[in-house]
Amino acid sequence: MAINVKSTFVGIALLVLFSITAMSLPVSSGLLIEVCLALPQPRAIDTEIVSSSIDEEIQRLVIDEKIPSLYLGVVSSNELVWVRGFGEQISNDTVFLIGSIQKVLVAISILQLYEKGEIDLNDDVSDYLPFTVRNPNFPNVSVTIFMLLAHRSGLAQMLPHEFCYDWEGLYYPDFDGTYYPQAIGITLGEFLTERLAPGGSYCSSRNWIFEPGTDWSYSNSGYKLLMFLLETISNQTISEYMKQYIFEPLRMQNTGFNASDYTGHHAIPHTRVADSNIALPVWNGQYMMRSTVSDLGHLIITLMNEGQFDGFQLLQQDTIVMMRERTHSQFSDIYLEKELRSEGYGLGLEIFSHGIFGHGGSTIGFTGLLYFNPTTKLGYIMLINVNSILLGGSEEWQDLSRFRAEVRNLVMINVGLLPPFDFHDMFPWLSSIVLVPTVICVTVYVGWYLRKRRLMKHTQSIID
């Protein structure tokens, strides 16, 4: 049977158009399942170090952007294959505060209680606490443990004086007029009771932003409740619990909450003001976790290998999968520039484009990133000891955000966690303009081609 050159050319052209359209869509789109071969696939790491040119470029950026200390790590399968320190404090055991990366470990702790049968994720959190947690506008709606893990409780991001409580009030006289010394030194239970329990000094509908379970909003407050829940059920401090059930089994020897445990190898925090880094005292804080790139590498290894680390089962495989299941969808390019886009949230894990999961962290003097892809078995960690959170949204804040994104992309593209280019960023309008006509054209072409094949077969049968 002769080949119809014209129809073949039309088919190829439509296939190319369809592939370009698919590559302009978010990776999570179900359409990509059909055209995955057309996508630029992440390549597995084929060397134990990032290329020397990347090292040199990062060193240049650290100097140009006046970064005091930067620590990076890359994980491949079961091994931390690349660790680099840049700047002033570059010892392998240098400890950094990790900010909200801590939420990953809080979620793991709560899910361990779930696996032991001590809680159900759909339970009302009030069933386990000495006070009732309710949105005053919806007093008959329960706030469940699942809602707290997924940021669907409706709690505001911050409760009154939360920063002052967390940061011991050390910096507020200079940077914020809401300095409230009464919040310093009280227990977590006392802090939450005052702000959430009926009759509490700061219990108010302003602490809530929507009916529990109906929407999504990132909430530090919700994870404070989870930490208090963990201590109440386990009858241990969060430090004792995590040391026994997470840090020691995963050999996270330089991870904990007490700053005094790391005297001599704790990174000095800095805040960026008017293009200058102001050194701050190392502070203990309340329930503030600190760690190293190497220790967080062990955590990534565990999460990428279905909860296993060197024979220890941190969580069951089904639970690890549940952590990665989408509880909220979003498609945003606002905070994560270029190739990496936030696409939703699971249980203690953010969901990103390109099959990546992880979490970011930001607190006074420190910022961090933790990413991993369970399919390619690649992970990335960044810890920095300068931040401008005291002047959030400022030019200094934006400069540091751009620095983090640039270093992140250099390393993650080099090792294969991100593709070398992204059609979504090159042509962000492409999907909306091209998708619909492409689908119509492909459908019409396939119908025409199949009809022509049937006619040709019918004609051939008559000839025969």
C-alpha positions in Angstrom: 0.0 0.0 0.0 1.4 3.4 -1.0 2.2 5.9 1.7 0.2 9.2 1.4 3.0 11.8 1.9 0.6 14.6 2.4 -1.5 12.9 5.2 1.7 11.7 6.9 3.1 15.2 6.9 -0.2 16.6 8.4 -0.1 13.9 11.1 3.4 14.7 12.1 2.7 18.4 12.2 -0.3 17.9 14.4 1.7 15.6 16.7 4.5 18.2 17.1 1.9 20.9 17.8 0.2 18.6 20.4 3.5 17.8 22.1 4.4 21.5 22.4 1.0 22.2 23.9 1.4 19.4 26.4 4.8 20.7 27.4 3.3 24.1 28.2 1.0 22.6 30.7 1.8 21.9 34.4 3.4 18.5 34.8 0.6 17.4 37.1 -1.9 17.6 34.2 -3.5 14.3 33.3 -2.9 15.1 29.7 0.8 14.6 30.1 0.3 11.0 30.9 -0.5 10.5 27.3 2.5 12.4 25.9 5.1 11.8 28.6 7.6 10.7 25.9 7.5 14.2 24.5 8.6 15.8 27.7 12.2 16.6 28.6 12.9 13.9 31.2 15.1 14.5 34.3 18.3 12.7 34.0 19.7 10.6 36.8 22.8 11.9 38.5 25.8 10.2 36.9 28.6 11.6 39.1 29.1 12.0 42.8 29.7 15.7 42.5 28.0 18.7 40.8 30.2 20.1 38.0 33.0 22.3 39.0 31.7 25.2 37.0 28.5 25.2 39.1 30.7 25.3 42.2 32.5 28.3 40.9 29.3 30.1 39.9 27.8 29.6 43.3 30.9 30.9 45.0 30.7 34.0 42.8 27.0 34.5 43.8 27.8 34.1 47.5 30.4 36.8 47.3 28.3 39.1 45.1 25.2 38.8 47.2 27.1 39.0 50.5 25.8 35.7 51.9 27.5 34.9 55.3 27.2 31.1 55.0 25.5 28.7 52.5 25.3 25.0 52.8 24.1 22.7 50.0 23.5 19.0 49.5 22.4 16.6 46.8 21.0 13.1 47.5 20.9 10.3 45.0 19.0 7.1 46.0 20.4 6.0 49.4 23.4 8.4 49.6 24.2 12.0 50.2 26.5 12.4 47.1 27.4 16.1 47.2 27.8 18.5 50.1 29.3 22.0 49.9 29.7 24.8 52.2 30.3 28.4 51.0 31.2 31.5 53.0 32.3 31.8 56.6 31.0 28.7 58.5 31.6 25.7 56.3 32.1 22.8 58.7 30.1 19.7 57.8 28.3 19.8 61.2 27.3 23.5 61.1 23.8 23.7 62.5 21.1 26.0 61.0 17.6 26.7 62.1 15.3 25.2 59.5 12.1 27.1 59.9 9.0 25.5 58.4 10.9 22.5 57.1 10.2 21.4 60.6 6.5 20.8 59.5 7.6 17.7 57.6 8.9 16.1 60.8 5.8 17.3 62.8 3.6 15.6 60.3 5.7 12.4 60.4 5.3 12.4 64.2 1.5 12.7 64.0 1.3 10.0 61.4 3.4 7.7 63.6 0.7 8.1 66.3 -1.9 7.4 63.6 -0.1 4.2 62.6 0.0 3.1 66.3 -3.7 3.5 66.5 -3.5 6.2 69.1 -5.4 8.7 66.9 -7.6 8.8 63.8 -6.9 11.6 61.3 -10.6 12.4 61.2 -10.9 12.8 65.0 -11.7 16.2 66.4 -8.5 17.6 67.8 -10.4 18.8 70.8 -10.9 15.2 71.9 -7.3 15.1 72.9 -6.7 18.6 74.3 -7.6 20.2 77.7 -9.6 22.9 75.8 -12.0 23.0 72.9 -10.8 24.3 69.5 -13.6 25.9 67.5 -14.1 28.7 65.0 -16.5 31.0 66.9 -18.4 31.6 63.6 -18.9 27.8 63.2 -19.1 26.4 66.7 -20.7 23.1 65.5 -18.0 22.3 63.0 -15.1 20.1 64.3 -11.5 20.9 63.6 -9.9 17.5 62.7 -6.3 16.4 62.8 -6.4 15.9 59.1 -7.5 19.5 58.5 -4.5 20.7 60.6 -2.0 18.6 58.7 -3.4 19.7 55.4 -3.8 23.4 56.3 -7.5 23.2 55.9 -8.6 24.1 59.5 -9.3 27.7 58.8 -6.8 28.9 61.4 -5.0 32.1 60.5 -1.4 31.9 59.6 -0.3 33.5 62.9 -1.9 33.8 66.3 -1.5 37.1 68.3 2.1 37.5 69.5 3.2 34.2 67.9 6.5 35.6 66.6 7.3 37.2 69.9 6.5 33.9 71.6 8.7 31.9 69.2 11.6 34.3 69.1 11.7 35.1 72.8 11.1 38.8 72.0 14.8 39.3 71.3 14.3 41.5 68.2 10.9 43.1 68.5 11.9 46.3 70.3 13.9 47.2 67.2 11.7 45.8 64.4 8.1 45.6 65.5 5.7 47.6 67.7 3.7 44.6 68.9 6.4 43.5 71.4 4.5 41.6 74.1 6.8 40.4 76.9 3.9 38.4 78.6 4.2 35.9 75.8 7.8 35.1 76.6 8.6 32.0 78.7 5.0 30.6 78.9 4.4 27.0 77.8 2.9 26.1 74.4 -0.3 24.9 76.1 -0.7 28.2 77.9 0.0 30.2 74.7 -2.6 28.2 72.8 -5.2 28.3 75.6 -5.0 32.1 75.8 -5.7 32.4 72.0 -8.0 29.5 71.2 -9.9 28.4 74.2 -13.3 30.0 74.9 -12.7 32.8 77.3 -9.0 33.1 76.5 -7.5 36.5 76.6 -6.9 36.6 72.8 -9.6 34.1 71.7 -11.3 35.8 68.8 -13.0 35.2 65.4 -10.0 37.1 63.9 -7.9 34.1 64.6 -9.9 32.2 61.9 -10.4 33.0 58.2 -12.9 30.4 56.9 -15.2 27.4 57.9 -13.0 24.4 58.8 -12.5 22.0 55.9 -13.9 24.3 53.2 -10.7 25.9 51.9 -6.9 26.0 52.2 -4.6 28.5 53.9 -1.1 28.0 55.2 -1.1 28.1 59.0 1.8 28.1 61.4 -0.9 28.2 64.1 -2.3 24.8 63.0 1.1 23.1 63.3 1.6 24.6 66.8 -1.6 22.8 67.7 -0.2 19.6 66.2 3.0 19.9 68.3 0.9 20.4 71.4 -1.2 17.4 70.4 1.9 15.3 70.0 3.2 16.2 73.5 -0.3 15.6 75.1 -0.7 12.1 73.6 2.9 10.9 73.9 3.4 12.4 77.4 6.8 13.5 76.1 8.3 16.8 75.1 8.5 17.2 71.3 12.3 17.1 71.7 12.2 13.8 73.6 9.7 12.2 71.2 11.5 13.1 68.0 14.9 12.1 69.4 13.5 8.6 70.2 11.4 8.0 67.2 13.0 10.0 64.4 16.4 11.6 65.1 18.2 8.5 66.6 16.8 5.9 64.1 17.7 8.1 61.1 21.1 9.0 62.6 20.3 12.7 62.6 22.9 13.4 65.2 23.0 17.2 64.9 19.2 17.8 64.8 17.3 19.1 67.8 15.7 22.0 69.6 18.1 23.3 72.2 20.7 25.8 70.8 23.0 25.1 73.7 23.6 21.6 72.5 25.4 23.0 69.4 27.7 25.5 71.0 30.7 26.1 68.7 29.1 24.8 65.5 25.9 26.7 65.3 25.6 29.1 62.3 25.4 32.8 63.4 22.0 34.2 62.3 21.9 37.5 60.3 19.2 39.8 59.2 19.6 41.8 56.0 18.9 45.6 56.4 19.8 48.3 53.9 22.1 45.8 52.0 24.0 45.0 55.1 24.0 41.8 57.2 23.5 42.4 60.9 24.7 39.6 63.1 22.2 38.4 65.7 22.6 36.3 68.8 21.9 32.6 68.5 18.5 32.1 70.1 16.7 29.1 71.6 13.2 30.0 70.7 10.2 27.9 71.6 9.9 24.6 69.7 12.4 25.7 67.1 14.2 22.9 65.3 17.8 23.2 64.0 19.6 20.7 61.8 22.4 20.2 59.2 22.4 19.4 55.5 23.7 15.9 56.2 21.0 15.1 58.7 18.3 16.4 56.4 19.8 14.3 53.6 19.0 11.2 55.8 15.4 12.4 56.0 15.2 12.8 52.2 16.6 9.3 51.7 13.9 7.9 54.0 11.1 9.8 52.3 12.3 8.7 48.8 12.6 5.0 49.8 9.1 4.4 51.1 9.9 5.2 54.7 12.9 3.0 55.1 16.4 4.0 56.3 19.1 1.5 56.9 16.6 -1.2 57.9 14.4 1.2 60.0 10.8 1.8 59.0 10.0 5.4 59.8 6.5 5.2 58.4 4.7 2.5 56.4 4.7 2.8 52.6 1.0 3.6 52.4 1.4 6.4 54.9 4.3 7.9 52.9 2.0 7.8 49.8 -0.7 9.5 51.8 1.7 12.3 52.8 2.2 13.0 49.0 -1.5 12.9 48.1 -2.9 16.3 47.1 -5.3 17.8 49.6 -5.3 21.2 47.8 -4.5 22.2 44.3 -3.0 25.5 43.2 -0.9 26.7 40.2 1.2 29.6 41.1 4.5 31.1 39.8 4.5 33.9 42.4 7.0 32.6 45.0 8.9 29.9 43.1 10.4 31.4 40.0 11.3 29.8 36.7 11.2 26.0 36.5 9.8 25.1 39.9 6.1 25.8 40.5 4.0 25.2 43.6 1.0 22.9 42.7 -0.6 22.0 46.0 -0.1 20.5 49.5 -0.3 17.0 50.9 0.2 16.2 54.6 3.3 18.1 55.8 4.7 18.2 52.2 4.4 20.8 49.5 3.7 19.5 46.0 5.6 21.0 43.1 5.9 20.7 39.4 8.1 18.0 37.8 7.1 15.3 40.4 8.9 17.2 43.2 7.9 17.3 46.9 9.4 19.1 49.9 9.1 22.2 52.0 10.7 25.6 52.5 11.6 27.2 55.8 12.1 30.8 56.9 12.8 32.3 60.3 14.8 35.1 61.8 18.4 34.8 60.6 17.8 31.6 58.6 16.2 30.2 55.5 16.1 26.7 53.9 14.8 24.5 51.1 14.3 20.8 51.0 13.2 19.1 47.7 13.0 15.5 46.5 11.6 13.4 43.6 10.7 9.9 44.7 10.6 8.7 41.1 14.1 9.8 40.1 15.4 9.3 43.7 17.1 12.7 43.7 17.0 15.3 46.4 18.3 18.8 47.2 18.9 20.7 50.5 19.8 24.4 51.0 20.5 26.1 54.3 21.5 29.8 54.7 22.2 31.9 57.8 20.8 35.3 56.5 17.2 36.4 56.1 15.2 39.6 56.0 11.9 38.2 57.5 11.9 41.1 59.9 11.5 43.3 56.8 9.3 40.9 54.8 8.5 42.0 51.3 11.4 44.6 51.3 13.9 44.9 48.5 16.4 43.0 50.7 13.8 40.2 51.0 13.4 40.0 47.2 17.1 40.0 46.6 17.6 37.0 48.9 14.7 35.2 47.3 16.3 35.7 43.8 19.6 34.4 45.2 18.0 31.2 46.5 16.1 30.6 43.3 19.3 31.1 41.2 21.4 28.7 43.2 18.5 26.2 43.4 18.1 26.2 39.7 21.9 25.9 39.0 22.2 22.8 41.1 18.8 21.1 40.5 19.1 21.5 36.7 22.7 20.2 36.8 21.8 17.0 38.6 18.5 16.4 36.8 15.9 17.4 39.4 14.7 20.1 37.0 14.7 20.0 33.1 17.2 22.3 31.4 14.2 24.3 30.0 10.5 24.6 30.6 8.0 25.5 27.8 5.6 26.8 30.4 8.0 29.6 31.3 9.1 30.2 27.7 5.4 30.4 26.5 3.1 30.8 29.5 0.2 31.6 27.2 0.7 28.7 24.9 -1.6 26.1 26.5 -4.7 28.4 26.6 -4.3 29.5 23.0 -3.2 26.2 21.4 -4.7 23.4 23.4 -8.4 23.6 22.3 -7.7 24.0 18.5 -5.0 21.3 18.8 -7.4 18.8 20.4 -10.1 19.6 17.7 -7.5 19.2 14.9 -6.2 15.9 16.2 -9.7 14.5 16.7 -10.7 15.6 13.1 -7.5 14.2 11.7 -7.8 10.8 13.4 -11.4 10.5 12.3 -10.5 11.4 8.7 -7.5 9.0 8.7 -9.5 6.1 10.1 -12.3 6.7 7.6 -9.8 6.8 4.7 -8.2 3.5 5.9 -11.6 1.8 5.9 -12.4 3.1 2.4 -9.0 1.9 1.1 -9.5 -1.6 2.6 -13.0 -1.7 1.1 -11.6 -0.7 -2.3 -8.8 -3.3 -2.1 -11.3 -6.0 -1.2 -13.3 -5.2 -4.3 -10.1 -5.3 -6.5 -9.1 -8.6 -5.0 
